Amino acid sequence: AQKVTQAQTEISVVEKEDVTLDCVYETRDTTYYLFWYKQPPSGELVFLIRRNSFDEQNEISGRYSWNFQKSTSSFNFTITASQVVDSAVYFCALSDHMEYGNKLVFGAGTILRVKS
Amino acid sequence: GAVVSQHPSRVICKSGTSVKIECRSLDFQATTMFWYRQFPKKSLMLMATSNEGSKATYEQGVEKDKFLINHASLTLSTLTVTSAHPEDSSFYICSARTLGLKETQYFGPGTRLLVL
């Protein structure tokens, strides 16, 4: 069975601090996809990144970076120099390699509060 | 690209009435759409997977006669909450999967349903 664990329920930081959101996953599939979504107070989920299981390269996009480690089944997300606008709920999700369906299994989410 | 809209964004209805929520992919064709439910401060719970032209597949514990899903075209899926009751009050979110990037789901802005 697939499972995604986001152990951090809530994190509070002061603006300009770096913050890392943890994500640990479980799957028996060898081919799978990992995602991060951001849900601001408005409610809409914003797609941030997709990573497939064969690509362990870390990725950086502006202030965002992701660290994918298959050995520890983790896909952590780091925000550098956090800003108030980063305040949101962040979800990590896992999808298997079903040809038709690709259901997403979500973690419980981490509430990030960035204070000025 | 990959924009998904939902209508209405908010709806208040009386107990016993039915409510229809529309989910549209605006700039791509979606062979598969997903319907989620999210309770306050909770993660997303998949309700059903909707494939264009065929019956929806419901997750365990979701009443298909209560939550009617229709996916009549490649850009439109509807969720009808029949005979709504206060416990149906929730945030309903749809997502659509693109043909080109099958693994990525793009989410709509959600619909807040309040049943009085």
Interface residues (C-beta under 8 A of the other chain):
Chain A: Y33 F35 Y37 S42 G43 E44 L45 V46 F47 R50 N52 F91 S95 Y100 G101 N102 K103 L104 F106 G107 A108 G109 I111
Chain B: A2 T32 F34 K41 K42 S43 L44 L46 T49 N51 T57 F91 I93 S95 R97 L101 K102 E103 T104 Q105 Y106 F107 G108 P109 G110 R112
